[in-house]
Amino acid sequence: MRRKICVITTNRADYGRLKPAMEAIRAHPGLELQVVAATPLFFDNLLWYLRHGEPVSFWKSIPWYVRARLRAFKSGEEIFRHSYPGRLLREGGFPIHARIPMFLEGGNTRIMTKMAGLCLLGLPEVFEKLRPDVVLINGDRFEMLPVAFAAAYSNILLAHVEGGDISGTIDESVRHAVTKLAHLHFPVTELSAQRLRQMGENSGNVFTIGSLVIDFLKSLDLSLSNEHIYSRYRPWGAKIDFTKPYLLVVHHPVTTEYEANHSNTKELIGAIDGLNVQTLIISSNVDAGSDGVSKAFKEYRDERRPSHVAFSKNFSPEDFSKLLANASVAIGNSSSFIREGAFLGTPAVVVGTRQQARERGRNVMEVSFTKGEIMEAVQKQLGHGKYSSDKKFGDGQAATRLSEILARVEYAKVPLQKKFFDSSRA
């Protein structure tokens, strides 16, 4: 019998990293892929959503909701397949075996906590229905912690990708907490693997495979066209010519610095405005603090209407990779500027503490949230230009290694009851 591997995907970045693993699992004769997607609660229970969510404007979202309902009715599909996660999975050719309604609008600490609770509430029935042999999750997103809880409490082996990294914000705590619940570990680098052993993990269950996102990048044609971006996404604001130098901005909140997110974003905006180079700003994730980040960017967009800046909400992982590969400088605090950026050689200016202490390549300059520092660093990176590709995070074979290990490991010899292995006595 094939081993059932249940992959949980919750957002655009998470999907881009897991896609190579999902393809490799699906192609392996000894494995069976199960896909679980997180979706907005908006689709399922409008009254509950209104009570517990905190939308900026419910009325502005009504036309989008109606369009999604009409498309679902015409196509004969369930409405959640017209959500952003549903579209990504459908376009990738992946079946959706189950879903978890969990996303609320709000972007503060209350909403972030509620979403984690919703994720945990939805999983027991999913696992009971699918009965996976292994649940596979990626990284450090806040919603991965309830997934890890549910798998552990359901006596299901948990496999964790990208454990052992260090960084800033709440991600650091989530990642290490998931490590202590996980049974099989797939770190990116040997340094991360060493940290897992220091945390008391059994070295026999730690497999350094490299980064799945490098596999993803190597599969792409990274050429970029104005026609494709504007016909598919229609960014708001200035018309960016992607054949000329442009800045790519992705700035996420730092949950543990919740009150400072608005003012920090204003400093970043001041630098973008002062540089006067054509710039594409992509919306942040939904972590607590995204309310402050979004407010600052909306104020800038609506009050200043900058003639050199375009704004967009979402890009597919494939198109985001193309935008990153062709950017003159990437600015903000996305981990993609470190992992993907190193491989692509894209100059990056990483701002603030969200990615503090992460392993990085030569392409990264770090600065604080000070307008002058950011501008100076960006100008230096513009003067430097492209870096040579850095292979420290992978060779493009991580997904193959992952699927082969999942197929050959003797699950009966991986105890559900974990023990602490003291690496100092090894």
LINFENKA-V199117 format. One record per pair of residues at least 4 apart in sequence whose ideal C-beta (glycine too) atoms are under 7 Angstrom apart, sorted by the first residue. I is the first residue (numbers start at 0). J is the second residue. Records with the same first field share a line. If there is no record, write none. Layout:
I->J + J
This chain:
1->29 + 30 + 31
2->29 + 30 + 31 + 132 + 133 + 405 + 406
3->31 + 33 + 129 + 130 + 131 + 132
4->24 + 30 + 31 + 32 + 33 + 131 + 132 + 133 + 135 + 405
5->33 + 35 + 129 + 131 + 133 + 134 + 135
6->17 + 20 + 21 + 32 + 33 + 34 + 135
7->35 + 134 + 136 + 146
8->13 + 14 + 17 + 34 + 36 + 84
9->13 + 37 + 140 + 142
10->14 + 140 + 284
11->15 + 87 + 313 + 316
12->16 + 335
13->17 + 137 + 140
14->18 + 87 + 316
15->212 + 215 + 316
16->137 + 211 + 212
17->21 + 137 + 211
18->22 + 91 + 215 + 316
19->23 + 211 + 214 + 215 + 398
20->24 + 135 + 211 + 398 + 401
21->25 + 32 + 34 + 93
22->26 + 398
23->27 + 398 + 399 + 401 + 402
24->30 + 32 + 402
25->32
27->402 + 406
29->406
30->402 + 405 + 406
33->96 + 129 + 131
34->88 + 93 + 94 + 95 + 96
35->96 + 97 + 98 + 99 + 125
36->84 + 85 + 88 + 95 + 98
37->84 + 99 + 101 + 102 + 118 + 142
38->42 + 79 + 82 + 84 + 85 + 98 + 100 + 102
39->82 + 102
40->44 + 47 + 48 + 100 + 101 + 102 + 103 + 117
41->45 + 48 + 64
42->78 + 79 + 82 + 100
43->100
44->48
45->49
46->50
47->51
48->52 + 103
49->57
51->103 + 113
52->103 + 104 + 105 + 110
53->104 + 105 + 110
54->60 + 104
55->104
56->60
60->64
61->65
62->66
63->67
64->68
65->69
66->70
67->71 + 78 + 81
68->72 + 78
69->73
70->74 + 81
71->76 + 77 + 78 + 81
76->80
79->85 + 98
80->85 + 89
81->85 + 86
83->87 + 313
84->88
85->89 + 95
86->90
87->91 + 315
88->93 + 95
96->129
97->125 + 128 + 129
99->118 + 121 + 122 + 125
100->117 + 121
101->114 + 117 + 118 + 121 + 142
102->114 + 285
103->110 + 113 + 114
105->109 + 110 + 290
106->110 + 285 + 287 + 288 + 289 + 290 + 293
107->287 + 290
108->112 + 257 + 287
109->113
110->114
111->115 + 141 + 254 + 286 + 287
112->116
113->117
114->118 + 142
115->119 + 141 + 142 + 144 + 145
116->120
117->121
118->122 + 142 + 145 + 146
119->145 + 148 + 149
121->125
122->126 + 146 + 149
123->127 + 149 + 153
124->128
125->129
126->131 + 149 + 153 + 155
131->155
132->156 + 410
133->156 + 158 + 405
134->146 + 150 + 155 + 157 + 158
135->158
136->143 + 146 + 147 + 159
137->160 + 161
138->143 + 160 + 161 + 174
139->143 + 170 + 173 + 174
141->169 + 173 + 286
142->146
143->147 + 173 + 177
144->148 + 173 + 176 + 177
145->149
146->150
147->151 + 157 + 177 + 180 + 181
148->152 + 180
149->153
150->155 + 157
151->157 + 180
154->415
156->182 + 183 + 410 + 413
157->180 + 181 + 182
158->181 + 183 + 185 + 405
159->177 + 178 + 181 + 184 + 185
160->185 + 211
161->186 + 187
162->174 + 177 + 178 + 181 + 184 + 186 + 191 + 195
163->186 + 191 + 192 + 194 + 195
164->174 + 191 + 357
165->171 + 356 + 357
166->170 + 171 + 353 + 354 + 355 + 356 + 357
167->171 + 253 + 352 + 353 + 354 + 355
168->253 + 254 + 255 + 353
169->173 + 254 + 255
170->174
171->175
172->176
173->177
174->178
175->179 + 198
176->180
177->181
178->184 + 195 + 198 + 200
182->204 + 413 + 417
183->204 + 408 + 413
184->195 + 200 + 204 + 205 + 206
185->206 + 208 + 401
186->191 + 192 + 195 + 205 + 207
187->191 + 209 + 210 + 392 + 393
188->207 + 358 + 392
189->193 + 207
190->194 + 358
191->195
192->196 + 205 + 207
193->197
194->198
195->200 + 205
196->200 + 202 + 205 + 422
197->422
199->419 + 420 + 421
200->204 + 205 + 420
201->420
202->420
204->413
206->404
208->397 + 400 + 401
209->213 + 392 + 393 + 394 + 396 + 397
210->338 + 392 + 393 + 397
211->215 + 397 + 398
212->216 + 338 + 339
213->217 + 342 + 392 + 393 + 394 + 395 + 397
214->218 + 395 + 397 + 398
215->316
216->320 + 339 + 342 + 343
217->395
219->317 + 320
221->320 + 321 + 324
223->241 + 321 + 322 + 325
225->229 + 240 + 241 + 242
226->230
227->231
228->232 + 241 + 318
229->233
232->311 + 314
234->239 + 279 + 309 + 310 + 311
235->309 + 310
236->300 + 308 + 309 + 310
237->277 + 305 + 306 + 307 + 308 + 309
239->245 + 277 + 279 + 309
240->277
241->245 + 325
243->277
244->276 + 327
245->276 + 277 + 278 + 279 + 326 + 327
246->276 + 278 + 326 + 327 + 328 + 330
247->279 + 322 + 323 + 326 + 329
248->271 + 278 + 279 + 280 + 281 + 330 + 331
249->281 + 331 + 333
250->264 + 267 + 283 + 292 + 331 + 332
251->283 + 284 + 286 + 332 + 333 + 353
252->260 + 283 + 286 + 287 + 288 + 289 + 291 + 292
253->260 + 288 + 351 + 352 + 353
254->286 + 287 + 288
256->260
257->287 + 288
259->263
260->264 + 288 + 291 + 292
261->265 + 291 + 294 + 295
262->266
263->267 + 351 + 368
264->268 + 291 + 292 + 295 + 296
265->269 + 295
266->270 + 368 + 369 + 370
267->271 + 350 + 368 + 373
268->272 + 295 + 299
269->273 + 370
270->274 + 370 + 373 + 374 + 377
271->278 + 308
272->305
273->370 + 374
274->374 + 377
275->307
276->307
277->307
278->307 + 308
279->309 + 311 + 322
280->296 + 308 + 310
281->311 + 314
282->312
283->289 + 292 + 293
284->289
285->289
288->292
289->293
290->294
291->295
292->296
293->297
294->298
295->299
296->300 + 310
297->301
298->302
299->303 + 305
300->310
314->318 + 319 + 322
315->319
316->320
317->321
318->322
319->323
320->324 + 339
321->325
322->326
323->329 + 335 + 339 + 340 + 343 + 345
324->343 + 345
326->345
327->381
328->346 + 347 + 348 + 377 + 380 + 381
329->336 + 340 + 345 + 347
330->348 + 350 + 377
331->336 + 350
332->349 + 350 + 351 + 353 + 354
334->338 + 354 + 357
335->339 + 340
336->340 + 347 + 349 + 363
337->341 + 349 + 354 + 357 + 359 + 363
338->392
339->343
340->345 + 347 + 362 + 363
341->359 + 360 + 362 + 389 + 391 + 392
342->388 + 389 + 392
343->388
344->362 + 385 + 386 + 387 + 388
345->362
346->362 + 380 + 383 + 386
347->362 + 363
348->364 + 366 + 373 + 376 + 377 + 380
349->354 + 363 + 365
350->366 + 368 + 373
351->367 + 368
359->363
360->389 + 391
361->386 + 389
362->386
364->376 + 379 + 380
366->372 + 373 + 376
367->372
369->373
370->374
371->375
372->376
373->377
374->378
375->379
376->380
377->381
378->382
379->383
390->394
393->397
396->400
397->401
398->402
399->403
400->404
401->405
402->406
403->407
404->408
408->413
